[in-house]
């Protein structure tokens, strides 16, 4: 029953996304994931090999969705940052998963292939735009990408005290801060 297997796999991925977003990789529990998915731990290991393999599958889907829904346009980096802001704003689970990925995988890896390949393509797009003279070459392409990515996640990664002071700002204003900051960054 291929349909049942795919439905089970989908439920496991959805339950895992919620669990990992809430507790991170280390704090997530496969028994809670299995219960939330109306499945069992054996299915997790069957489909994903391990808890880390399950996290990788969840993150792979997230990365593929981001790459599809927010493709880079190196000739319009402010709007690219705005689209990334929108992705995080519309999907707080994605924002939390990305934060856990940075926290728990930065030092130990491994970097997911889809994430690394997507990042390489973005860096090359920026490098080409710099060679074409469309954007300044003040920063190395990877540095510029890092700045754009961090600005796009500004409101989702700031400290609680700053969040409290800016909580009343409307979404449109926060998005404009992101796009204006990126525009200032690439201004000659």
C-alpha positions in Angstrom: 0.0 0.0 0.0 2.1 2.8 -1.3 -0.5 5.4 -0.5 -0.6 4.4 3.2 3.2 4.4 3.4 3.4 7.9 1.9 0.6 9.1 4.2 2.5 7.7 7.2 5.7 9.3 6.1 3.9 12.6 5.6 2.4 12.5 9.1 5.8 11.7 10.6 7.4 14.6 8.8 4.6 17.0 9.9 4.8 15.8 13.5 8.6 16.0 13.5 8.6 19.6 12.2 6.4 20.6 15.1 8.4 18.7 17.6 11.8 19.9 16.3 10.5 23.5 16.1 9.5 23.3 19.8 12.4 21.4 21.3 15.3 21.4 18.8 17.1 18.3 17.8 18.5 17.3 21.2 15.2 17.9 23.0 12.9 16.3 20.5 11.6 12.8 21.4 10.8 10.2 18.8 8.1 8.7 21.0 6.2 12.1 21.0 6.7 12.4 17.2 5.4 8.9 16.7 2.4 9.5 18.9 1.5 12.8 17.3 1.8 11.1 13.9 -0.4 8.2 15.0 2.5 5.9 14.1 5.3 4.2 16.0 9.0 4.6 16.6 9.8 1.7 14.3 8.3 3.6 11.4 10.6 6.6 12.1 13.7 4.4 12.0 12.3 2.6 8.9 11.8 5.7 6.9 14.5 8.0 8.3 17.1 5.7 10.0 17.5 8.0 13.1 16.2 11.1 14.8 19.0 13.1 13.0 17.9 11.6 9.7 14.3 12.7 10.4 15.5 16.2 11.2 17.5 16.2 8.0 14.4 15.2 6.0 12.3 17.9 7.7 15.0 20.5 7.0 15.5 19.3 3.4 11.8 19.9 2.7 12.0 23.3 4.3 15.1 24.2 2.2 13.5 23.0 -1.0 10.4 25.0 -0.3 12.4 28.2 0.4 14.5 27.7 -2.8 11.3 27.2 -4.8 9.2 30.0 -3.2 12.0 32.5 -2.7 14.5 32.2 -5.6 17.3 34.6 -5.5 17.4 37.5 -7.9 20.8 39.0 -7.4 19.8 42.1 -9.4 17.1 42.8 -6.8 18.5 41.7 -3.4 16.2 44.0 -1.4 13.1 42.2 -2.8 14.8 38.8 -2.3 15.3 39.7 1.4 11.7 40.7 1.5 10.5 37.4 0.2 12.7 35.6 2.7 11.2 37.8 5.4 7.7 36.8 4.2 8.6 33.1 4.3 9.7 33.4 8.0 6.8 35.6 8.9 4.2 33.3 7.3 5.8 30.1 8.8 7.0 30.5 12.3 7.8 26.7 12.4 10.3 27.3 9.6 11.9 30.2 11.5 12.3 28.0 14.6 13.6 25.1 12.6 16.2 27.3 10.9 17.2 28.6 14.3 17.7 25.1 15.7 19.7 24.2 12.6 22.0 27.1 13.3 22.3 26.3 17.0 22.7 22.6 16.9 24.3 21.9 13.5 26.7 24.8 13.1 29.6 23.2 15.1 29.0 19.6 14.3 27.4 19.5 10.9 26.8 18.0 8.5 25.5 20.6 6.2 22.7 19.3 4.1 23.4 18.8 0.4 20.3 20.8 -0.7 21.2 23.7 1.6 24.9 23.8 0.5 24.0 23.5 -3.2 21.4 26.2 -2.9 23.9 28.5 -1.1 26.5 27.9 -3.8 24.1 28.9 -6.5 23.1 32.0 -4.6 26.7 33.0 -4.1 27.4 32.5 -7.8 24.4 34.6 -8.8 25.7 37.4 -6.6 29.2 37.0 -8.0 27.8 37.2 -11.6 25.8 40.3 -10.7 28.9 41.9 -9.3 30.9 41.0 -12.4 28.1 42.5 -14.5 28.3 45.7 -12.5 24.7 45.4 -11.3 25.7 45.4 -7.6 28.8 46.7 -6.0 31.7 44.3 -5.1 32.4 45.9 -1.7 31.7 42.6 -0.1 32.7 39.1 -1.2 29.7 37.3 -2.7 29.4 34.9 0.3 29.7 37.8 2.7 27.0 39.7 1.0 24.7 36.7 1.0 25.3 36.3 4.7 24.4 39.9 5.3 21.2 39.7 3.2 20.1 36.4 4.9 20.7 37.8 8.4 18.8 41.0 7.6 15.9 39.0 6.3 15.7 37.1 9.6 16.2 40.2 11.7 12.8 40.3 13.4 12.9 36.5 14.0 16.3 36.3 15.6 16.5 39.4 17.7 16.8 39.4 21.5 13.6 39.4 23.7 14.2 43.0 24.9 14.4 44.3 21.3 11.4 42.2 20.4 9.4 43.8 23.3 10.3 47.3 22.1 9.4 46.6 18.5 6.4 44.3 19.0 3.9 47.0 17.9 5.5 47.6 14.5 3.3 46.4 11.7 4.5 43.7 9.4 4.7 46.0 6.4 7.0 48.3 8.4 9.2 45.5 9.5 9.5 44.2 5.9 10.3 47.7 4.7 13.1 47.9 7.3 14.6 44.7 5.9 14.4 45.7 2.3 15.6 49.3 3.0 18.6 47.9 5.0 19.6 45.6 2.1 19.2 48.5 -0.4 21.5 50.6 1.7 23.9 47.7 1.9 24.3 47.5 -1.8 24.2 51.2 -2.6 27.5 52.5 -4.1 
